Amino acid sequence: MVREIRLSTVVMAHPDRRHQAEQLRRRHPDLDIQIVLDPDPGGRPATLRTAKLAWSTVREDATHHLVLQEDVQLCDGFTAAVHQALRVAPEGAIALHGNWVMATSQAVRLAAFTGASWTPVIDSWAPTQALVMPAPLARQFAGYAERYAVDKPDNRAIFEFLSEHGRRTYVAVPNLVEHRPSGSLLLNDLFYGVRNSAVFPLGHDLGAEPFSGAVAVPPAVAHMGLGDFESLCHYEPLGRRERSTMNINEVLFPAGMTAPEVEEAFASDLDYHPEAVTTGFGPSMLFQFWLTSFTQGVIARGMLEPAGPTTFDKQLDAAPWARLALGTFAAGALRKTCPRERILDTAALITPLCVTGMRAGFGAIESWPGLRALWDPDGNAMRPRWNDGTEKEDEPK
């Protein structure tokens, strides 16, 4: 664990967006930000050629190197928070932003619910909107990246580099950096929709020590694919050499639930949330929101065992970022569907149904004990692991 943090910071930018990079530097003079510009701005749009320069521009005395993209917003109190975070962070690369639709965002929400400060990336790319690496590793990547063609995305190049060197990327909970709306040079806004943070503490007081060393490693996640309406919600067990993604009914039914029982549980919860119906989405889409949340609740129960019937609501109140993180799930799933100016209002009408669904899943093992298989897919009675090995303590009083 590094006690003294000496952070060097670079913003990588296209010359057409230099004003955004300079604005970041003016707003955060305490970071002593350096700006690195695309060396071939007239060439084919690509991130790696600028990223190689950014990761090589490490101050000589730095312990850590932070690379920001120019279209970001830093939280209030960022400098103090990132220094405190790095003093307790797990070994590896640290992502200060995780967008609300990557599969990892569901791991982030589980981490937030359980009160952990970190969770490993489960996607096959590293979130590079705001990434920190130990200074020696940053310099090493800059050389490693020379092997790639310029059109290799920097987020995949970094992921491959870290994997080859036995390192993981961990996402900070909360995220300290938000992605600002800006037209993407790579058309990412049109391909992928709004890509906001999974848990950005805008307007929230971080406190003196917002991060602990607790790492939540979920045994599985449930997610809605890429948010396309033709996509079903999926269950994905983690920690296997060969990972698989399954429709959730392929997991719930063998675990003991019947189709009528699932349908009745959904219909009962929907009765309590007529506001979700006012969005105009039909029961099939609302069912997918609910079912994904239900399955996340089952998994969360395993991460907090032993737990009781009141544990879910205790966690909502006790874990500082739980409600904020759960509140971005619906928005992320709607990112290609709703106009940017309406997405948050629409999601706010669906979120209560999602929270109720997660609560239902959390308590469902009382009626269907076989659902324990969702957090122990190999039947090994796996205990939830924090800090990369320690077991979760009993339910907080």
DRENDO-1510 file (C-alpha; in Angstrom, 1 decimal, always signed):
<recs>
REC; n; res; u; v; w
REC; 1; MET; +0.0; +0.0; +0.0 .
REC; 2; VAL; +1.5; +3.4; -1.1 .
REC; 3; ARG; +1.2; +6.0; +1.6 .
REC; 4; GLU; +2.6; +9.0; -0.2 .
REC; 5; ILE; +0.9; +9.6; -3.6 .
REC; 6; ARG; +2.6; +11.8; -6.2 .
REC; 7; LEU; +0.2; +12.0; -9.1 .
REC; 8; SER; +1.0; +13.1; -12.6 .
REC; 9; THR; -2.0; +14.0; -14.7 .
REC; 10; VAL; -2.4; +14.2; -18.5 .
REC; 11; VAL; -5.4; +15.1; -20.6 .
REC; 12; MET; -5.4; +13.6; -24.1 .
REC; 13; ALA; -7.3; +15.6; -26.7 .
REC; 14; HIS; -7.9; +16.2; -30.3 .
REC; 15; PRO; -6.7; +19.7; -31.3 .
REC; 16; ASP; -10.3; +20.5; -32.2 .
REC; 17; ARG; -11.1; +19.9; -28.5 .
REC; 18; ARG; -8.1; +21.6; -27.0 .
REC; 19; HIS; -10.4; +24.2; -25.4 .
REC; 20; GLN; -12.0; +21.4; -23.3 .
REC; 21; ALA; -8.6; +20.2; -22.1 .
REC; 22; GLU; -7.5; +23.7; -21.3 .
REC; 23; GLN; -10.8; +24.2; -19.4 .
REC; 24; LEU; -10.0; +21.1; -17.2 .
REC; 25; ARG; -6.5; +22.5; -16.5 .
REC; 26; ARG; -8.0; +25.9; -15.5 .
REC; 27; ARG; -10.6; +24.3; -13.2 .
REC; 28; HIS; -8.1; +22.0; -11.5 .
REC; 29; PRO; -4.8; +23.9; -11.1 .
REC; 30; ASP; -3.8; +21.7; -8.2 .
REC; 31; LEU; -3.5; +18.7; -10.6 .
REC; 32; ASP; -0.8; +20.5; -12.7 .
REC; 33; ILE; -2.4; +19.0; -15.8 .
REC; 34; GLN; -0.3; +18.4; -18.9 .
REC; 35; ILE; -2.1; +18.4; -22.3 .
REC; 36; VAL; -1.2; +15.8; -25.0 .
REC; 37; LEU; -2.7; +16.4; -28.5 .
REC; 38; ASP; -3.3; +13.9; -31.2 .
REC; 39; PRO; -0.1; +13.9; -33.3 .
REC; 40; ASP; -1.9; +13.2; -36.5 .
REC; 41; PRO; -5.2; +15.1; -36.2 .
REC; 42; GLY; -5.9; +14.9; -39.9 .
REC; 43; GLY; -5.5; +11.1; -40.0 .
REC; 44; ARG; -8.1; +8.4; -39.4 .
REC; 45; PRO; -9.9; +8.9; -36.1 .
REC; 46; ALA; -8.1; +6.7; -33.5 .
REC; 47; THR; -7.4; +6.9; -29.8 .
REC; 48; LEU; -4.2; +4.8; -29.5 .
REC; 49; ARG; -1.7; +7.2; -31.1 .
REC; 50; THR; -2.7; +9.9; -28.6 .
REC; 51; ALA; -2.9; +7.4; -25.7 .
REC; 52; LYS; +0.7; +6.2; -26.3 .
REC; 53; LEU; +1.9; +9.8; -25.9 .
REC; 54; ALA; -0.3; +10.3; -22.8 .
REC; 55; TRP; +0.9; +7.2; -21.0 .
REC; 56; SER; +4.5; +8.0; -21.8 .
REC; 57; THR; +4.2; +11.6; -20.4 .
REC; 58; VAL; +4.8; +10.6; -16.7 .
REC; 59; ARG; +6.5; +13.0; -14.3 .
REC; 60; GLU; +9.8; +11.7; -13.1 .
REC; 61; ASP; +8.9; +11.7; -9.4 .
REC; 62; ALA; +5.4; +10.3; -9.9 .
REC; 63; THR; +4.1; +7.2; -8.1 .
REC; 64; HIS; +0.9; +7.1; -10.2 .
REC; 65; HIS; -0.1; +8.5; -13.6 .
REC; 66; LEU; -3.7; +9.6; -14.4 .
REC; 67; VAL; -4.8; +9.9; -18.0 .
REC; 68; LEU; -8.1; +11.8; -18.6 .
REC; 69; GLN; -10.0; +12.2; -21.9 .
REC; 70; GLU; -10.9; +15.8; -22.6 .
REC; 71; ASP; -14.7; +15.3; -22.4 .
REC; 72; VAL; -14.9; +14.6; -18.7 .
REC; 73; GLN; -16.1; +16.3; -15.5 .
REC; 74; LEU; -14.3; +15.8; -12.2 .
REC; 75; CYS; -16.3; +15.6; -9.0 .
REC; 76; ASP; -16.0; +18.3; -6.3 .
REC; 77; GLY; -13.0; +17.6; -4.1 .
REC; 78; PHE; -11.5; +15.4; -6.8 .
REC; 79; THR; -7.8; +15.8; -5.9 .
REC; 80; ALA; -8.2; +14.9; -2.2 .
REC; 81; ALA; -10.5; +12.0; -3.1 .
REC; 82; VAL; -8.2; +10.5; -5.7 .
REC; 83; HIS; -5.2; +10.7; -3.4 .
REC; 84; GLN; -7.2; +9.0; -0.5 .
REC; 85; ALA; -8.5; +6.4; -3.0 .
REC; 86; LEU; -5.0; +5.5; -4.2 .
REC; 87; ARG; -3.8; +5.0; -0.7 .
REC; 88; VAL; -6.2; +2.1; -0.1 .
REC; 89; ALA; -6.8; +0.9; -3.7 .
REC; 90; PRO; -6.1; -2.7; -4.7 .
REC; 91; GLU; -3.1; -3.3; -6.8 .
REC; 92; GLY; -3.6; -2.8; -10.5 .
REC; 93; ALA; -5.1; -0.1; -12.8 .
REC; 94; ILE; -7.8; +2.1; -11.3 .
REC; 95; ALA; -10.8; +3.3; -13.4 .
REC; 96; LEU; -12.3; +6.5; -12.0 .
REC; 97; HIS; -15.2; +6.3; -14.4 .
REC; 98; GLY; -17.3; +3.2; -15.4 .
REC; 99; ASN; -20.2; +3.9; -17.8 .
REC; 100; TRP; -23.7; +2.9; -16.8 .
REC; 101; VAL; -24.2; +0.3; -19.5 .
REC; 102; MET; -21.0; -1.8; -19.6 .
REC; 103; ALA; -21.5; -5.2; -17.9 .
REC; 104; THR; -19.2; -4.1; -15.2 .
REC; 105; SER; -21.7; -1.4; -14.2 .
REC; 106; GLN; -23.9; -4.2; -12.7 .
REC; 107; ALA; -20.9; -5.3; -10.7 .
REC; 108; VAL; -20.4; -1.7; -9.6 .
REC; 109; ARG; -24.1; -1.6; -8.5 .
REC; 110; LEU; -23.6; -4.8; -6.5 .
REC; 111; ALA; -20.4; -3.3; -4.9 .
REC; 112; ALA; -22.2; -0.1; -4.0 .
REC; 113; PHE; -25.1; -2.1; -2.5 .
REC; 114; THR; -22.7; -4.1; -0.3 .
REC; 115; GLY; -20.8; -1.0; +0.7 .
REC; 116; ALA; -17.5; -1.9; -1.1 .
REC; 117; SER; -15.3; +0.7; -2.7 .
REC; 118; TRP; -13.9; -1.4; -5.6 .
REC; 119; THR; -14.9; -4.0; -8.0 .
REC; 120; PRO; -12.9; -5.6; -10.9 .
REC; 121; VAL; -13.8; -4.9; -14.5 .
REC; 122; ILE; -15.6; -7.9; -16.1 .
REC; 123; ASP; -15.7; -6.6; -19.6 .
REC; 124; SER; -13.0; -7.4; -22.1 .
REC; 125; TRP; -11.8; -3.7; -22.3 .
REC; 126; ALA; -10.6; -1.2; -19.7 .
REC; 127; PRO; -12.6; +2.0; -19.1 .
REC; 128; THR; -10.2; +4.7; -20.3 .
REC; 129; GLN; -12.2; +7.8; -19.7 .
REC; 130; ALA; -10.2; +8.4; -16.5 .
REC; 131; LEU; -7.6; +5.7; -15.7 .
REC; 132; VAL; -4.8; +5.6; -13.2 .
REC; 133; MET; -1.8; +3.2; -13.3 .
REC; 134; PRO; +1.3; +3.0; -11.2 .
REC; 135; ALA; +4.0; +5.2; -12.9 .
REC; 136; PRO; +6.3; +2.3; -13.9 .
REC; 137; LEU; +3.3; +0.4; -15.4 .
REC; 138; ALA; +2.2; +3.5; -17.3 .
REC; 139; ARG; +5.7; +3.9; -18.9 .
REC; 140; GLN; +5.7; +0.2; -19.7 .
REC; 141; PHE; +2.4; +0.3; -21.5 .
REC; 142; ALA; +3.6; +3.2; -23.7 .
REC; 143; GLY; +6.3; +0.9; -25.1 .
REC; 144; TYR; +4.0; -2.1; -25.3 .
REC; 145; ALA; +1.5; -0.2; -27.4 .
REC; 146; GLU; +3.9; +0.2; -30.2 .
REC; 147; ARG; +3.1; -3.3; -31.4 .
REC; 148; TYR; -0.4; -2.4; -32.4 .
REC; 149; ALA; -1.8; -0.9; -35.5 .
REC; 150; VAL; -3.1; +2.6; -35.0 .
REC; 151; ASP; -6.8; +1.6; -35.3 .
REC; 152; LYS; -6.6; -0.7; -32.2 .
REC; 153; PRO; -8.9; +0.9; -29.6 .
REC; 154; ASP; -6.8; +2.1; -26.6 .
REC; 155; ASN; -9.2; +0.5; -24.2 .
REC; 156; ARG; -8.6; -2.9; -25.6 .
REC; 157; ALA; -4.9; -2.4; -25.9 .
REC; 158; ILE; -4.7; -1.5; -22.3 .
REC; 159; PHE; -6.8; -4.4; -21.3 .
REC; 160; GLU; -4.6; -6.9; -23.2 .
REC; 161; PHE; -1.5; -5.3; -21.7 .
REC; 162; LEU; -2.8; -5.6; -18.1 .
REC; 163; SER; -3.9; -9.1; -18.7 .
REC; 164; GLU; -0.6; -10.2; -20.1 .
REC; 165; HIS; +1.1; -8.6; -17.0 .
REC; 166; GLY; -1.2; -10.3; -14.5 .
REC; 167; ARG; -2.9; -7.0; -13.5 .
REC; 168; ARG; -6.6; -6.2; -13.2 .
REC; 169; THR; -8.5; -3.0; -13.6 .
REC; 170; TYR; -10.7; -2.0; -10.6 .
REC; 171; VAL; -13.6; +0.5; -10.8 .
REC; 172; ALA; -13.8; +3.0; -8.0 .
REC; 173; VAL; -17.2; +3.2; -6.1 .
REC; 174; PRO; -18.2; +6.0; -6.4 .
REC; 175; ASN; -16.9; +7.1; -9.8 .
REC; 176; LEU; -14.9; +10.4; -9.4 .
REC; 177; VAL; -15.3; +11.3; -13.1 .
REC; 178; GLU; -18.3; +11.8; -15.3 .
REC; 179; HIS; -18.5; +11.7; -19.1 .
REC; 180; ARG; -19.8; +15.0; -20.5 .
REC; 181; PRO; -22.1; +15.1; -23.5 .
REC; 182; SER; -19.9; +15.8; -26.5 .
REC; 183; GLY; -20.1; +14.6; -30.1 .
REC; 184; SER; -17.8; +11.7; -30.5 .
REC; 185; LEU; -15.1; +11.7; -33.2 .
REC; 186; LEU; -15.6; +7.9; -33.4 .
REC; 187; LEU; -19.4; +8.2; -33.6 .
REC; 188; ASN; -19.6; +6.5; -30.2 .
REC; 189; ASP; -22.6; +8.6; -29.1 .
REC; 190; LEU; -24.6; +7.4; -32.1 .
REC; 191; PHE; -23.4; +3.7; -31.9 .
REC; 192; TYR; -23.7; +3.3; -28.1 .
REC; 193; GLY; -25.9; +6.1; -26.9 .
REC; 194; VAL; -25.5; +8.1; -23.7 .
REC; 195; ARG; -22.6; +6.8; -21.6 .
REC; 196; ASN; -22.9; +8.4; -18.2 .
REC; 197; SER; -21.3; +7.2; -15.0 .
REC; 198; ALA; -22.8; +4.3; -13.1 .
REC; 199; VAL; -22.4; +6.2; -9.8 .
REC; 200; PHE; -21.2; +9.8; -10.0 .
REC; 201; PRO; -21.5; +11.8; -6.7 .
REC; 202; LEU; -22.6; +15.1; -8.2 .
REC; 203; GLY; -23.9; +17.3; -5.4 .
REC; 204; HIS; -22.9; +14.7; -2.7 .
REC; 205; ASP; -20.4; +15.3; +0.0 .
REC; 206; LEU; -17.7; +12.7; -0.3 .
REC; 207; GLY; -16.5; +13.1; +3.2 .
REC; 208; ALA; -12.8; +13.0; +4.4 .
REC; 209; GLU; -12.3; +9.3; +3.5 .
REC; 210; PRO; -14.8; +8.1; +1.0 .
REC; 211; PHE; -12.9; +4.9; +0.1 .
REC; 212; SER; -12.0; +1.8; +2.0 .
REC; 213; GLY; -10.0; -1.2; +0.9 .
REC; 214; ALA; -13.1; -3.3; +0.5 .
REC; 215; VAL; -13.3; -5.1; -2.9 .
REC; 216; ALA; -16.5; -6.7; -3.9 .
REC; 217; VAL; -16.1; -9.6; -6.3 .
REC; 218; PRO; -19.5; -10.7; -7.5 .
REC; 219; PRO; -20.0; -14.4; -8.4 .
REC; 220; ALA; -22.3; -13.4; -11.3 .
REC; 221; VAL; -24.2; -10.4; -12.7 .
REC; 222; ALA; -27.5; -10.0; -14.5 .
REC; 223; HIS; -27.6; -7.4; -17.2 .
REC; 224; MET; -29.6; -6.3; -20.2 .
REC; 225; GLY; -27.0; -6.8; -22.9 .
REC; 226; LEU; -26.4; -3.6; -24.9 .
REC; 227; GLY; -29.8; -2.2; -24.1 .
REC; 228; ASP; -31.3; -3.1; -27.5 .
REC; 229; PHE; -35.0; -3.8; -27.3 .
REC; 230; GLU; -34.5; -7.2; -28.9 .
REC; 231; SER; -32.1; -8.2; -26.2 .
REC; 232; LEU; -33.3; -10.3; -23.3 .
REC; 233; CYS; -31.9; -9.8; -19.8 .
REC; 234; HIS; -29.0; -12.1; -19.2 .
REC; 235; TYR; -27.3; -13.9; -16.3 .
REC; 236; GLU; -23.6; -14.3; -16.5 .
REC; 237; PRO; -21.6; -16.3; -13.9 .
REC; 238; LEU; -18.1; -14.9; -13.4 .
REC; 239; GLY; -14.8; -16.3; -12.3 .
REC; 240; ARG; -14.7; -19.1; -14.8 .
REC; 241; ARG; -12.1; -19.6; -17.5 .
REC; 242; GLU; -15.0; -20.2; -19.9 .
REC; 243; ARG; -17.7; -17.7; -19.3 .
REC; 244; SER; -21.2; -18.0; -20.6 .
REC; 245; THR; -24.2; -15.7; -20.9 .
REC; 246; MET; -27.7; -17.2; -20.5 .
REC; 247; ASN; -31.2; -16.0; -20.6 .
REC; 248; ILE; -32.3; -15.6; -17.0 .
REC; 249; ASN; -35.2; -18.1; -17.3 .
REC; 250; GLU; -32.6; -20.8; -18.1 .
REC; 251; VAL; -31.3; -20.2; -14.6 .
REC; 252; LEU; -34.4; -19.5; -12.5 .
REC; 253; PHE; -36.4; -22.5; -13.7 .
REC; 254; PRO; -33.8; -25.1; -12.9 .
REC; 255; ALA; -33.3; -23.4; -9.5 .
REC; 256; GLY; -37.0; -24.1; -8.6 .
REC; 257; MET; -39.1; -21.2; -9.8 .
REC; 258; THR; -41.9; -22.0; -12.3 .
REC; 259; ALA; -43.1; -19.7; -15.1 .
REC; 260; PRO; -46.4; -18.9; -13.3 .
REC; 261; GLU; -44.5; -18.0; -10.1 .
REC; 262; VAL; -42.2; -15.7; -12.0 .
REC; 263; GLU; -45.1; -14.1; -13.8 .
REC; 264; GLU; -47.1; -13.6; -10.6 .
REC; 265; ALA; -44.1; -12.1; -8.7 .
REC; 266; PHE; -43.7; -9.6; -11.5 .
REC; 267; ALA; -47.4; -8.8; -11.8 .
REC; 268; SER; -47.6; -8.2; -8.1 .
REC; 269; ASP; -44.7; -5.8; -8.0 .
REC; 270; LEU; -46.0; -4.0; -11.1 .
REC; 271; ASP; -49.3; -3.4; -9.3 .
REC; 272; TYR; -47.4; -1.3; -6.8 .
REC; 273; HIS; -45.7; +0.8; -9.5 .
REC; 274; PRO; -48.3; +2.0; -12.0 .
REC; 275; GLU; -45.9; +4.9; -12.7 .
REC; 276; ALA; -43.8; +2.5; -14.7 .
REC; 277; VAL; -46.7; +1.9; -17.1 .
REC; 278; THR; -47.0; +5.6; -17.8 .
REC; 279; THR; -43.7; +5.5; -19.7 .
REC; 280; GLY; -45.4; +3.8; -22.6 .
REC; 281; PHE; -43.3; +0.7; -22.4 .
REC; 282; GLY; -45.2; -2.6; -22.7 .
REC; 283; PRO; -45.2; -5.3; -20.1 .
REC; 284; SER; -42.4; -7.3; -21.9 .
REC; 285; MET; -39.9; -4.5; -21.6 .
REC; 286; LEU; -40.9; -3.7; -18.0 .
REC; 287; PHE; -40.6; -7.4; -17.2 .
REC; 288; GLN; -37.0; -7.4; -18.5 .
REC; 289; PHE; -36.2; -4.5; -16.2 .
REC; 290; TRP; -37.8; -6.2; -13.3 .
REC; 291; LEU; -36.3; -9.6; -14.0 .
REC; 292; THR; -32.8; -8.3; -14.3 .
REC; 293; SER; -33.2; -6.5; -11.0 .
REC; 294; PHE; -34.7; -9.5; -9.4 .
REC; 295; THR; -31.7; -11.6; -10.4 .
REC; 296; GLN; -29.3; -9.0; -9.2 .
REC; 297; GLY; -31.2; -9.2; -5.8 .
REC; 298; VAL; -30.6; -12.9; -5.6 .
REC; 299; ILE; -26.9; -12.4; -6.3 .
REC; 300; ALA; -26.7; -9.6; -3.8 .
REC; 301; ARG; -28.2; -11.9; -1.1 .
REC; 302; GLY; -25.3; -14.3; -1.6 .
REC; 303; MET; -22.8; -11.5; -1.3 .
REC; 304; LEU; -24.3; -10.5; +2.1 .
REC; 305; GLU; -25.0; -13.9; +3.6 .
REC; 306; PRO; -25.9; -14.4; +6.4 .
REC; 307; ALA; -28.7; -12.0; +5.8 .
REC; 308; GLY; -32.3; -11.6; +7.0 .
REC; 309; PRO; -35.6; -10.2; +5.7 .
REC; 310; THR; -34.7; -6.7; +6.8 .
REC; 311; THR; -31.1; -6.6; +5.4 .
REC; 312; PHE; -32.1; -5.3; +2.0 .
REC; 313; ASP; -33.5; -2.0; +3.3 .
REC; 314; LYS; -30.8; -1.7; +5.9 .
REC; 315; GLN; -28.3; -1.8; +3.1 .
REC; 316; LEU; -30.1; +0.8; +1.1 .
REC; 317; ASP; -29.9; +3.2; +4.0 .
REC; 318; ALA; -26.4; +2.2; +5.3 .
REC; 319; ALA; -24.4; +1.9; +2.0 .
REC; 320; PRO; -23.6; +5.5; +1.0 .
REC; 321; TRP; -23.9; +5.0; -2.8 .
REC; 322; ALA; -26.4; +2.2; -3.1 .
REC; 323; ARG; -29.4; +4.2; -4.1 .
REC; 324; LEU; -27.4; +6.4; -6.5 .
REC; 325; ALA; -26.0; +3.3; -8.2 .
REC; 326; LEU; -29.3; +1.5; -8.5 .
REC; 327; GLY; -30.9; +4.6; -9.9 .
REC; 328; THR; -28.7; +4.5; -13.0 .
REC; 329; PHE; -29.6; +1.0; -14.2 .
REC; 330; ALA; -32.8; +2.0; -16.1 .
REC; 331; ALA; -31.2; +5.0; -17.6 .
REC; 332; GLY; -28.4; +3.0; -18.9 .
REC; 333; ALA; -30.7; +0.4; -20.5 .
REC; 334; LEU; -32.7; +3.3; -22.2 .
REC; 335; ARG; -29.6; +5.0; -23.6 .
REC; 336; LYS; -30.4; +4.3; -27.3 .
REC; 337; THR; -34.1; +4.8; -26.9 .
REC; 338; CYS; -34.8; +8.1; -25.1 .
REC; 339; PRO; -33.6; +11.5; -26.1 .
REC; 340; ARG; -30.8; +12.7; -23.8 .
REC; 341; GLU; -33.1; +15.4; -22.2 .
REC; 342; ARG; -35.8; +12.8; -21.3 .
REC; 343; ILE; -33.7; +9.8; -20.3 .
REC; 344; LEU; -33.4; +10.6; -16.6 .
REC; 345; ASP; -37.1; +11.5; -16.2 .
REC; 346; THR; -38.2; +8.3; -17.9 .
REC; 347; ALA; -35.8; +6.2; -16.0 .
REC; 348; ALA; -37.0; +7.7; -12.7 .
REC; 349; LEU; -40.4; +6.2; -13.4 .
REC; 350; ILE; -39.0; +2.7; -13.9 .
REC; 351; THR; -36.4; +2.8; -11.1 .
REC; 352; PRO; -38.9; +2.1; -8.2 .
REC; 353; LEU; -40.0; -1.1; -10.0 .
REC; 354; CYS; -36.4; -2.1; -10.4 .
REC; 355; VAL; -35.6; -1.5; -6.7 .
REC; 356; THR; -38.8; -3.5; -5.7 .
REC; 357; GLY; -37.7; -6.3; -8.1 .
REC; 358; MET; -34.3; -6.4; -6.5 .
REC; 359; ARG; -35.8; -6.5; -3.0 .
REC; 360; ALA; -38.0; -9.4; -4.2 .
REC; 361; GLY; -35.0; -11.3; -5.5 .
REC; 362; PHE; -33.1; -10.7; -2.3 .
REC; 363; GLY; -35.8; -12.3; -0.3 .
REC; 364; ALA; -36.7; -15.0; -2.8 .
REC; 365; ILE; -34.4; -17.8; -1.4 .
REC; 366; GLU; -36.8; -18.1; +1.6 .
REC; 367; SER; -39.3; -19.5; -0.9 .
REC; 368; TRP; -37.0; -21.0; -3.5 .
REC; 369; PRO; -33.7; -22.2; -1.7 .
REC; 370; GLY; -32.5; -23.5; -5.0 .
REC; 371; LEU; -31.8; -19.9; -6.1 .
REC; 372; ARG; -28.6; -20.1; -4.1 .
REC; 373; ALA; -27.2; -21.6; -7.2 .
REC; 374; LEU; -27.1; -18.2; -8.8 .
REC; 375; TRP; -24.4; -17.1; -6.5 .
REC; 376; ASP; -22.8; -20.5; -6.4 .
REC; 377; PRO; -23.1; -21.7; -10.0 .
REC; 378; ASP; -20.6; -24.5; -9.5 .
REC; 379; GLY; -22.2; -25.8; -6.3 .
REC; 380; ASN; -19.2; -24.9; -4.1 .
REC; 381; ALA; -21.1; -23.0; -1.4 .
REC; 382; MET; -18.9; -20.0; -2.3 .
REC; 383; ARG; -18.7; -17.3; +0.4 .
REC; 384; PRO; -18.7; -13.7; -0.8 .
REC; 385; ARG; -15.1; -12.4; -0.9 .
REC; 386; TRP; -14.0; -8.9; +0.0 .
REC; 387; ASN; -10.5; -7.5; -0.2 .
REC; 388; ASP; -9.7; -10.3; -2.6 .
REC; 389; GLY; -10.0; -13.0; +0.0 .
REC; 390; THR; -11.7; -12.2; +3.3 .
REC; 391; GLU; -15.2; -13.2; +4.0 .
REC; 392; LYS; -18.1; -10.8; +4.6 .
REC; 393; GLU; -18.9; -10.3; +8.2 .
REC; 394; ASP; -22.4; -10.9; +9.6 .
REC; 395; GLU; -25.3; -8.6; +8.8 .
REC; 396; PRO; -24.6; -5.1; +10.2 .
REC; 397; LYS; -26.7; -4.2; +13.2 .
</recs>
